[in-house]
Amino acid sequence: MNLPKFLLGDNTDFPDAIFVVHTEFPRFVINLENDEVEWMEEFDAQDQKELSTEAENAIKEASAFYDREVARYEDA
């Protein structure tokens, strides 16, 4: 199965939270309510350099994805 790079998620246990799931390396879930990130990967020392650059870009992309999705809902 092919998964999209980003998925939106919500949960009634967290009524104010909007989650974006990043399905590619480095996999993570970001809570856009408070920008808390939960990593779904384990990183070793070798990964740390790549992670800092990749993570920053992926988190920016996650926020842009959310903004795009919300705009599409508003236009519908």
KOLFITOR-681746 format. One record per residue: residue number from 1; residue in one letter; x, y, z of N, C-alpha, C in turn. Coordinates in Angstrom, 2 decimals. Each point is the difference from the previous one (the first is absolute). Example, Ala and Ser with C-alpha at 12.3 -4.5 7.8 and 13.67 -1.06 7.14 Angstrom:
# residues 2
+-----+--------+---------+---------+---------+---------+---------+---------+---------+---------+---------+
: num : residu :     n_x :     n_y :     n_z :    ca_x :    ca_y :    ca_z :     c_x :     c_y :     c_z :
+-----+--------+---------+---------+---------+---------+---------+---------+---------+---------+---------+
:   1 :      A :   13.19 :   -5.69 :    7.80 :   -0.89 :    1.19 :    0.00 :    0.90 :    1.20 :    0.00 :
:   2 :      S :   -0.35 :    1.05 :   -0.72 :    0.82 :    1.19 :    0.06 :   -0.77 :    1.09 :    0.73 :
+-----+--------+---------+---------+---------+---------+---------+---------+---------+---------+---------+
//
This chain:
# residues 76
+-----+--------+---------+---------+---------+---------+---------+---------+---------+---------+---------+
: num : residu :     n_x :     n_y :     n_z :    ca_x :    ca_y :    ca_z :     c_x :     c_y :     c_z :
+-----+--------+---------+---------+---------+---------+---------+---------+---------+---------+---------+
:   1 :      M :    0.85 :   -1.16 :    0.00 :   -0.85 :    1.16 :    0.00 :    0.90 :    1.24 :    0.00 :
:   2 :      N :   -0.36 :    0.95 :   -0.82 :    0.70 :    1.29 :    0.01 :   -0.71 :    0.94 :    0.96 :
:   3 :      L :    0.78 :    0.58 :    0.89 :   -0.55 :    0.98 :    0.95 :    0.39 :    1.39 :   -0.44 :
:   4 :      P :   -0.86 :    0.99 :    0.25 :    0.40 :    1.38 :   -0.24 :    1.09 :    0.39 :    1.00 :
:   5 :      K :    0.76 :    0.99 :   -0.35 :    1.10 :    0.46 :    0.87 :   -0.54 :    0.53 :    1.32 :
:   6 :      F :   -1.15 :    0.65 :   -0.01 :   -0.61 :    0.56 :    1.20 :   -1.44 :   -0.47 :    0.13 :
:   7 :      L :   -0.42 :   -0.19 :    1.25 :   -1.38 :   -0.32 :    0.32 :   -0.47 :    0.93 :    1.11 :
:   8 :      L :   -1.25 :    0.45 :   -0.08 :   -0.60 :    0.78 :    1.10 :   -0.67 :   -0.96 :    0.97 :
:   9 :      G :    0.07 :    0.33 :    1.28 :   -0.65 :   -0.83 :    0.99 :   -0.60 :    0.83 :    1.11 :
:  10 :      D :   -1.07 :   -0.51 :    0.57 :   -0.56 :    0.62 :    1.18 :   -0.48 :   -1.12 :    0.91 :
:  11 :      N :   -0.31 :    0.37 :    1.24 :   -0.41 :   -0.97 :    0.98 :   -0.83 :    0.74 :    1.04 :
:  12 :      T :   -1.17 :   -0.54 :    0.32 :   -0.88 :    0.69 :    0.94 :    0.57 :    0.06 :    1.41 :
:  13 :      D :    1.01 :   -0.81 :    0.31 :    0.66 :    0.10 :    1.30 :    0.87 :    1.25 :    0.09 :
:  14 :      F :    0.30 :    0.60 :   -1.14 :    0.80 :    1.22 :   -0.08 :   -0.78 :    1.01 :   -0.86 :
:  15 :      P :   -1.06 :    0.58 :    0.55 :   -0.94 :    0.78 :   -0.82 :    0.60 :    1.24 :   -0.68 :
:  16 :      D :    1.07 :    0.56 :    0.54 :    0.58 :    1.19 :   -0.61 :    1.18 :   -0.31 :   -0.91 :
:  17 :      A :    0.41 :   -1.25 :   -0.05 :    1.20 :   -0.38 :   -0.73 :   -0.31 :   -0.37 :   -1.45 :
:  18 :      I :    0.89 :    0.37 :   -0.88 :    0.01 :   -0.44 :   -1.39 :    1.35 :   -0.66 :   -0.21 :
:  19 :      F :   -0.02 :   -1.23 :   -0.47 :    1.23 :   -0.74 :   -0.20 :    0.29 :   -0.14 :   -1.49 :
:  20 :      V :    1.28 :    0.12 :   -0.34 :    0.46 :   -0.32 :   -1.35 :    1.00 :   -1.14 :    0.17 :
:  21 :      V :   -0.22 :   -1.07 :   -0.76 :    0.87 :   -1.17 :    0.03 :    0.89 :    0.05 :   -1.24 :
:  22 :      H :    1.30 :   -0.06 :    0.21 :    0.98 :   -0.04 :   -1.10 :    0.39 :   -1.47 :   -0.16 :
:  23 :      T :   -0.28 :   -0.58 :   -1.16 :    0.15 :   -1.44 :   -0.19 :    1.34 :   -0.43 :   -0.59 :
:  24 :      E :    0.84 :    0.96 :   -0.34 :    1.32 :   -0.31 :   -0.57 :    1.08 :    0.33 :    1.02 :
:  25 :      F :    1.22 :   -0.47 :   -0.24 :    1.11 :    0.29 :    0.93 :    0.30 :    1.48 :    0.04 :
:  26 :      P :    0.13 :    0.56 :    1.14 :   -0.22 :   -0.56 :    1.33 :   -1.48 :    0.05 :    0.36 :
:  27 :      R :   -0.57 :   -1.15 :    0.31 :   -1.44 :   -0.07 :    0.30 :   -0.28 :    0.65 :    1.35 :
:  28 :      F :   -1.08 :    0.80 :    0.03 :   -0.39 :    0.67 :    1.24 :   -1.46 :    0.40 :   -0.06 :
:  29 :      V :   -0.52 :    0.36 :    1.17 :   -1.32 :    0.60 :    0.13 :    0.23 :    1.34 :    0.68 :
:  30 :      I :   -0.57 :    1.05 :   -0.58 :    0.10 :    1.32 :    0.61 :   -1.40 :    0.44 :    0.42 :
:  31 :      N :   -0.09 :    0.52 :    1.20 :   -1.23 :    0.58 :    0.51 :    0.09 :    1.49 :   -0.30 :
:  32 :      L :   -0.80 :    0.48 :   -0.93 :    0.09 :    1.40 :   -0.41 :   -0.55 :    0.96 :    1.05 :
:  33 :      E :   -0.69 :   -0.52 :    0.99 :   -0.49 :    0.85 :    1.10 :    1.18 :    0.57 :    0.79 :
:  34 :      N :    1.02 :   -0.83 :    0.23 :    1.11 :    0.44 :    0.83 :    1.38 :   -0.31 :   -0.62 :
:  35 :      D :    0.00 :   -0.45 :   -1.25 :    1.23 :   -0.33 :   -0.75 :    0.82 :   -1.12 :    0.65 :
:  36 :      E :   -0.62 :   -0.82 :    0.83 :    0.69 :   -1.14 :    0.59 :    0.16 :   -1.08 :   -1.06 :
:  37 :      V :    1.20 :   -0.57 :   -0.07 :    0.31 :   -1.03 :   -1.00 :    0.28 :   -1.31 :    0.70 :
:  38 :      E :   -0.61 :   -1.06 :   -0.49 :    0.26 :   -1.35 :    0.47 :    0.65 :   -0.77 :   -1.14 :
:  39 :      W :    1.25 :   -0.41 :    0.22 :    0.76 :   -0.71 :   -1.04 :   -0.40 :   -1.46 :   -0.02 :
:  40 :      M :   -0.14 :   -0.56 :   -1.18 :   -0.34 :   -1.40 :   -0.17 :    1.22 :   -0.78 :   -0.51 :
:  41 :      E :    1.15 :    0.55 :    0.23 :    1.28 :   -0.59 :   -0.41 :    0.92 :   -0.01 :    1.21 :
:  42 :      E :    0.96 :   -0.88 :   -0.04 :    1.10 :    0.05 :    0.97 :    1.22 :    0.46 :   -0.76 :
:  43 :      F :    0.73 :    0.94 :    0.58 :    1.12 :    0.61 :   -0.69 :    1.31 :   -0.33 :    0.71 :
:  44 :      D :    1.01 :   -0.28 :   -0.80 :    1.33 :   -0.17 :    0.57 :    0.81 :    1.27 :   -0.25 :
:  45 :      A :    1.22 :    0.03 :    0.48 :    0.84 :    1.20 :   -0.13 :    0.20 :    0.38 :   -1.46 :
:  46 :      Q :    0.10 :   -0.98 :   -0.87 :    0.20 :    0.26 :   -1.44 :   -1.21 :    0.74 :   -0.59 :
:  47 :      D :   -1.19 :   -0.32 :    0.48 :   -1.22 :    0.61 :   -0.52 :   -0.19 :    1.44 :    0.47 :
:  48 :      Q :    0.63 :    0.41 :    1.08 :   -0.27 :    1.30 :    0.61 :    0.21 :    1.17 :   -0.96 :
:  49 :      K :    1.08 :   -0.03 :   -0.78 :    0.24 :    1.11 :   -0.93 :   -1.09 :    0.07 :   -1.06 :
:  50 :      E :   -0.28 :   -1.14 :   -0.61 :   -1.03 :   -0.03 :   -1.03 :   -1.35 :    0.36 :    0.60 :
:  51 :      L :   -0.26 :   -0.46 :    1.19 :   -1.29 :    0.24 :    0.64 :   -0.27 :    1.48 :    0.21 :
:  52 :      S :    0.98 :    0.74 :    0.45 :   -0.26 :    1.42 :    0.29 :   -0.46 :    0.75 :   -1.23 :
:  53 :      T :    0.64 :   -0.24 :   -1.13 :   -0.39 :    0.67 :   -1.24 :   -1.31 :   -0.54 :   -0.53 :
:  54 :      E :   -0.11 :   -1.33 :   -0.08 :   -1.21 :   -0.62 :   -0.53 :   -1.22 :    0.34 :    0.86 :
:  55 :      A :    0.16 :   -0.03 :    1.31 :   -1.13 :    0.24 :    0.89 :   -0.51 :    1.42 :   -0.14 :
:  56 :      E :    0.89 :    0.95 :   -0.04 :   -0.43 :    1.40 :   -0.14 :   -0.80 :    0.18 :   -1.28 :
:  57 :      N :    0.48 :   -0.53 :   -1.10 :   -0.72 :    0.11 :   -1.27 :   -1.33 :   -0.73 :    0.04 :
:  58 :      A :   -0.02 :   -1.21 :    0.57 :   -1.23 :   -0.78 :    0.04 :   -1.05 :    0.66 :    0.87 :
:  59 :      I :    0.40 :    0.61 :    1.09 :   -0.96 :    0.69 :    0.88 :   -0.58 :    1.22 :   -0.71 :
:  60 :      K :    0.81 :    0.73 :   -0.73 :   -0.51 :    1.13 :   -0.79 :   -0.98 :   -0.50 :   -1.07 :
:  61 :      E :    0.35 :   -1.11 :   -0.65 :   -0.89 :   -0.58 :   -1.01 :   -1.31 :   -0.47 :    0.62 :
:  62 :      A :    0.06 :   -0.55 :    1.21 :   -1.21 :   -0.46 :    0.69 :   -0.95 :    1.17 :    0.26 :
:  63 :      S :    0.56 :    1.12 :    0.44 :   -0.82 :    1.19 :    0.25 :   -0.60 :    0.54 :   -1.30 :
:  64 :      A :    0.79 :    0.01 :   -1.07 :   -0.49 :    0.46 :   -1.29 :   -1.09 :   -0.94 :   -0.52 :
:  65 :      F :    0.18 :   -1.31 :    0.19 :   -1.01 :   -0.98 :   -0.39 :   -1.31 :    0.29 :    0.72 :
:  66 :      Y :    0.06 :    0.23 :    1.30 :   -1.21 :    0.29 :    0.76 :   -0.69 :    1.26 :   -0.52 :
:  67 :      D :    0.77 :    1.05 :   -0.21 :   -0.57 :    1.25 :   -0.52 :   -0.68 :   -0.22 :   -1.35 :
:  68 :      R :    0.63 :   -0.79 :   -0.87 :   -0.57 :   -0.30 :   -1.32 :   -1.30 :   -0.78 :    0.15 :
:  69 :      E :   -0.01 :   -0.99 :    0.87 :   -1.20 :   -0.81 :    0.18 :   -1.16 :    0.83 :    0.55 :
:  70 :      V :    0.28 :    0.85 :    0.98 :   -1.04 :    0.85 :    0.57 :   -0.55 :    0.95 :   -1.06 :
:  71 :      A :    0.88 :    0.56 :   -0.82 :   -0.44 :    0.89 :   -1.07 :   -0.91 :   -0.73 :   -0.98 :
:  72 :      R :    0.31 :   -1.25 :   -0.28 :   -0.84 :   -0.79 :   -0.93 :   -1.38 :   -0.25 :    0.60 :
:  73 :      Y :   -0.06 :   -0.26 :    1.31 :   -1.30 :   -0.18 :    0.65 :   -0.81 :    1.29 :   -0.06 :
:  74 :      E :    0.66 :    1.12 :    0.22 :   -0.70 :    1.28 :    0.00 :   -0.52 :    0.36 :   -1.39 :
:  75 :      D :    0.73 :   -0.43 :   -1.05 :   -0.40 :    0.30 :   -1.37 :   -1.13 :   -0.90 :   -0.48 :
:  76 :      A :   -0.19 :   -1.12 :    0.66 :   -1.01 :   -0.98 :   -0.44 :   -1.40 :    0.43 :    0.34 :
+-----+--------+---------+---------+---------+---------+---------+---------+---------+---------+---------+
//
